[in-house]
Amino acid sequence: MINLKRRLYGWSTCSAEIYRACYEMFGGSVNVHPDVLDYATQKTGKKLAYYHKRVKGNVVAAYPVVDDKDIGINLWSRYPFSYDEVLFPLDKTKRFLLPESGNRISPLMKECLLNVNYTLARKKTICLVKETFSSRTHKNRRNEYRKFIAAGGECIDQTHFSVEELVDIYIRLFNNRFQNTVRCYGREELKDTITSLRHLMFGYVLFVAGEPSAFDLVFRAESSGMIYFDVPNGGVNPKHSALSTGSLLMWKNIESAKRYAEERNKIMHFSIGSLEAEWDYKRRWANVMKTGKVVI
């Protein structure tokens, strides 16, 4: 049935090379990035297939399907790749019928997908960082940052650390934050992922008096006109809560991502995941939008 729908809706199989070229042209989320797809399927042995659509001979959209089920990599419980939103590469001037099932379709494709519902009985959400912040917000963050520096704080780019160091810092701060109420990714999986996909990593690590204080895993999926940043999760040291290091880290990473995109004249999308009742702080940073569900 699904293959019939694909044909009826005008989609056909394509090679990994065609998909990669389409991604480079239109961009997408981290969970459909070609390097992430290759890495995750090689590690798990899952089946990977690509589908594309052409208009007048030109590729205008493409998406990957894993195990003939999920669009993109849905392995968040084992590997640090978010699956709160799926944004696959497409020409936003065109309109499409999507033959796959799914209920986490990006709101950034809302005007393009004719058979995806974003309003009726939708609960799943995605938090996409606001394009601008008030002058008051910037002033407050600058004041907090000066206080942080005065207390012996340091903000160091993740590129200055080895893979082993990043893994140790992440696990330590994650467990400090959640106190073993949430399972952290396994050490070997983290080490292997960061080693293999280091070129996609982005962001800072905060220290206070030489002690790790806050670190979020941030992945950067870049294409010719867009950059998608994603934060699967992170950790903080509650010992430094008076310095608001979690908020400072978010601010520094967002500001750095904006500069990076502006310098390259590219559109930035920065995801900080879904919204749950206990994560209401995300509203400070992001617009909360509903993801879509394929209906026919």
C-alpha positions as CSV (number, residue, x, y, z in Angstrom):
1,M,0.0,0.0,0.0
2,I,2.8,2.4,0.9
3,N,4.6,1.9,-2.4
4,L,1.3,2.6,-4.2
5,K,0.9,5.8,-2.3
6,R,4.4,6.8,-3.1
7,R,3.8,6.3,-6.8
8,L,0.4,8.0,-6.8
9,Y,1.9,11.0,-5.0
10,G,4.8,11.3,-7.4
11,W,7.7,10.0,-5.3
12,S,10.2,7.4,-6.4
13,T,13.4,5.8,-5.0
14,C,16.7,7.5,-5.4
15,S,20.4,7.0,-4.5
16,A,22.1,8.3,-1.5
17,E,24.1,10.7,-3.7
18,I,20.9,12.3,-5.1
19,Y,19.6,12.6,-1.5
20,R,22.8,14.2,-0.3
21,A,22.7,16.7,-3.2
22,C,19.1,17.6,-2.4
23,Y,20.0,18.1,1.3
24,E,22.9,20.3,0.4
25,M,20.5,22.4,-1.7
26,F,17.5,22.7,0.7
27,G,18.7,21.6,4.1
28,G,16.9,19.8,6.9
29,S,17.0,18.7,10.5
30,V,19.9,16.8,12.1
31,N,18.0,13.5,12.2
32,V,17.9,13.5,8.4
33,H,21.4,14.8,7.7
34,P,23.2,12.4,5.3
35,D,26.2,11.9,7.7
36,V,23.9,11.1,10.6
37,L,21.9,8.7,8.5
38,D,25.1,6.9,7.3
39,Y,26.5,6.7,10.8
40,A,23.4,5.5,12.6
41,T,22.4,2.9,10.0
42,Q,26.0,1.5,9.9
43,K,26.0,1.2,13.7
44,T,22.6,-0.4,14.0
45,G,22.3,-2.3,10.7
46,K,18.9,-0.7,10.0
47,K,17.7,-0.5,6.4
48,L,17.8,2.9,4.8
49,A,16.0,4.0,1.6
50,Y,15.6,7.3,-0.1
51,Y,12.7,8.8,-2.0
52,H,12.6,11.9,-4.2
53,K,10.3,14.0,-6.3
54,R,11.2,15.8,-9.6
55,V,9.5,18.7,-11.4
56,K,10.6,19.2,-15.0
57,G,13.6,16.9,-14.4
58,N,14.8,18.8,-11.3
59,V,14.9,17.3,-7.9
60,V,12.6,19.4,-5.7
61,A,12.4,17.2,-2.6
62,A,13.7,14.1,-1.0
63,Y,13.4,12.2,2.3
64,P,15.0,9.1,3.9
65,V,13.1,6.2,5.4
66,V,14.6,3.9,8.0
67,D,13.4,0.3,8.2
68,D,10.5,1.3,5.9
69,K,8.9,3.0,8.9
70,D,10.5,6.3,10.2
71,I,11.4,9.4,8.2
72,G,14.9,9.9,9.5
73,I,16.8,8.5,12.5
74,N,14.6,7.7,15.5
75,L,17.1,6.3,17.9
76,W,17.0,9.1,20.6
77,S,17.0,6.6,23.5
78,R,20.4,5.2,22.4
79,Y,22.1,7.9,20.4
80,P,22.0,11.7,20.9
81,F,19.9,12.6,17.9
82,S,16.6,14.3,18.6
83,Y,13.4,13.1,17.1
84,D,11.1,15.9,18.2
85,E,10.8,17.4,14.7
86,V,11.5,16.0,11.2
87,L,12.5,18.6,8.6
88,F,13.5,17.0,5.3
89,P,14.9,18.9,2.3
90,L,12.3,20.4,-0.1
91,D,11.7,23.4,-2.4
92,K,9.5,25.6,-0.3
93,T,8.0,27.2,-3.4
94,K,6.4,23.9,-4.3
95,R,3.5,21.9,-2.8
96,F,3.6,18.1,-2.0
97,L,1.5,15.2,-0.8
98,L,3.6,13.1,1.7
99,P,3.0,9.4,1.4
100,E,4.6,8.4,4.7
101,S,3.0,8.3,8.1
102,G,4.4,10.5,10.8
103,N,3.3,12.9,13.6
104,R,6.4,15.0,14.1
105,I,6.5,16.8,10.8
106,S,8.2,20.2,11.1
107,P,6.0,23.3,11.2
108,L,8.6,24.8,8.9
109,M,7.0,22.8,6.1
110,K,3.5,23.8,6.9
111,E,2.8,25.6,3.7
112,C,4.3,22.9,1.5
113,L,2.6,19.7,2.7
114,L,-1.0,19.5,1.6
115,N,-2.0,16.3,3.6
116,V,-0.4,17.2,7.0
117,N,-2.5,18.5,9.8
118,Y,-0.9,21.0,12.2
119,T,-4.0,22.2,14.1
120,L,-6.7,19.6,14.9
121,A,-6.0,17.6,18.1
122,R,-2.3,18.2,17.9
123,K,-0.3,18.0,21.1
124,K,3.3,17.3,20.0
125,T,5.4,20.5,19.9
126,I,8.8,21.8,18.9
127,C,10.6,24.8,20.5
128,L,12.4,26.9,17.8
129,V,14.6,29.7,19.1
130,K,13.2,33.2,18.6
131,E,14.7,35.3,15.8
132,T,15.2,38.3,18.1
133,F,15.3,39.0,21.9
134,S,14.4,42.2,23.6
135,S,17.1,44.8,24.6
136,R,16.2,44.0,28.2
137,T,16.9,40.3,27.7
138,H,20.3,41.1,26.2
139,K,21.1,43.5,29.1
140,N,20.2,40.9,31.7
141,R,22.3,38.2,30.0
142,R,25.3,40.6,29.7
143,N,25.0,41.5,33.4
144,E,24.8,37.8,34.3
145,Y,27.8,37.0,32.2
146,R,29.9,39.7,33.9
147,K,28.9,38.2,37.2
148,F,29.9,34.8,35.9
149,I,33.3,35.9,34.8
150,A,33.9,37.8,38.1
151,A,33.2,34.5,39.9
152,G,35.9,32.7,38.0
153,G,33.8,31.6,35.1
154,E,35.1,30.6,31.7
155,C,33.3,30.0,28.4
156,I,35.4,27.7,26.2
157,D,34.5,26.4,22.7
158,Q,34.0,22.7,22.5
159,T,36.7,22.4,19.8
160,H,39.4,22.9,22.5
161,F,38.6,19.6,24.1
162,S,39.3,16.0,23.2
163,V,36.5,13.5,22.6
164,E,37.3,11.8,25.9
165,E,37.1,15.1,27.8
166,L,33.8,16.0,26.3
167,V,32.3,12.6,27.1
168,D,33.5,12.9,30.7
169,I,32.2,16.4,31.1
170,Y,28.8,15.6,29.5
171,I,28.2,12.5,31.6
172,R,29.3,14.2,34.8
173,L,27.0,17.3,34.3
174,F,24.1,15.2,33.0
175,N,24.1,13.1,36.1
176,N,24.6,16.2,38.3
177,R,21.5,17.7,36.7
178,F,19.2,14.7,36.7
179,Q,20.5,12.9,39.8
180,N,20.0,9.5,38.0
181,T,16.3,10.2,37.4
182,V,17.0,10.2,33.7
183,R,19.3,7.7,32.0
184,C,22.3,9.2,30.3
185,Y,23.6,8.0,27.0
186,G,26.2,5.2,27.3
187,R,29.8,6.2,27.4
188,E,30.8,4.2,24.4
189,E,27.9,5.4,22.3
190,L,28.7,9.0,23.2
191,K,32.4,8.6,22.5
192,D,31.8,6.9,19.1
193,T,29.1,9.4,18.1
194,I,31.3,12.4,18.9
195,T,34.3,10.9,17.3
196,S,32.5,10.1,14.1
197,L,30.4,13.3,13.9
198,R,32.8,15.8,15.5
199,H,32.5,18.0,12.3
200,L,28.8,18.6,13.2
201,M,29.3,19.6,16.8
202,F,28.9,23.2,17.9
203,G,28.9,25.3,21.1
204,Y,30.6,26.0,24.4
205,V,31.4,24.5,27.7
206,L,31.2,26.6,30.8
207,F,33.5,26.3,33.8
208,V,33.5,28.0,37.2
209,A,36.8,28.1,39.1
210,G,38.2,25.3,36.8
211,E,35.2,23.0,37.4
212,P,32.8,22.0,34.6
213,S,29.5,23.9,35.1
214,A,27.3,23.6,32.0
215,F,27.5,21.7,28.6
216,D,24.8,21.0,26.0
217,L,25.4,18.7,23.1
218,V,24.7,20.9,20.0
219,F,24.7,19.5,16.5
220,R,24.9,21.7,13.4
221,A,23.4,20.5,10.1
222,E,24.5,22.9,7.4
223,S,23.4,23.3,3.7
224,S,23.9,25.9,1.0
225,G,21.2,28.3,2.4
226,M,20.3,27.0,5.9
227,I,21.8,25.9,9.2
228,Y,19.8,23.8,11.6
229,F,21.1,23.6,15.2
230,D,19.8,21.0,17.5
231,V,20.2,20.4,21.3
232,P,19.4,16.8,22.2
233,N,20.1,17.4,25.9
234,G,22.7,18.7,28.3
235,G,23.8,19.0,31.9
236,V,24.6,21.6,34.5
237,N,26.2,21.6,38.0
238,P,23.5,22.7,40.5
239,K,26.4,23.9,42.7
240,H,26.6,26.9,40.4
241,S,22.9,27.6,40.1
242,A,23.3,31.1,41.6
243,L,25.3,32.0,38.5
244,S,22.5,30.8,36.1
245,T,25.1,28.8,34.1
246,G,22.4,26.9,32.2
247,S,20.8,30.0,31.0
248,L,24.1,31.6,30.2
249,L,25.2,28.6,28.2
250,M,21.9,28.7,26.1
251,W,22.4,32.4,25.5
252,K,26.1,32.0,24.4
253,N,25.2,29.1,22.1
254,I,22.3,30.9,20.5
255,E,24.3,34.1,20.0
256,S,27.2,32.2,18.5
257,A,24.9,30.2,16.2
258,K,23.3,33.5,15.0
259,R,26.7,35.0,14.2
260,Y,27.8,31.9,12.4
261,A,24.7,31.9,10.2
262,E,24.8,35.7,9.6
263,E,28.5,35.5,8.6
264,R,27.6,32.9,5.9
265,N,24.4,34.7,4.9
266,K,22.3,31.6,5.8
267,I,18.9,31.1,7.5
268,M,19.2,29.8,11.1
269,H,16.8,27.4,12.7
270,F,17.7,26.4,16.3
271,S,15.7,23.6,18.0
272,I,15.7,23.1,21.8
273,G,13.3,20.1,21.6
274,S,9.7,19.6,22.6
275,L,7.8,21.3,25.4
276,E,6.7,19.5,28.5
277,A,5.2,20.9,31.7
278,E,8.5,20.8,33.6
279,W,10.3,22.5,30.7
280,D,8.4,25.8,30.7
281,Y,11.7,27.7,30.8
282,K,12.0,27.0,27.1
283,R,9.4,29.7,26.4
284,R,12.0,32.3,27.4
285,W,14.1,31.3,24.4
286,A,11.8,29.8,21.9
287,N,8.5,29.9,20.0
288,V,6.5,26.8,20.8
289,M,5.0,25.4,17.6
290,K,2.9,22.2,16.9
291,T,4.3,19.5,14.7
292,G,2.2,18.0,12.0
293,K,0.6,14.6,11.4
294,V,0.1,13.0,8.0
295,V,-3.7,12.5,7.6
296,I,-4.2,10.8,4.2
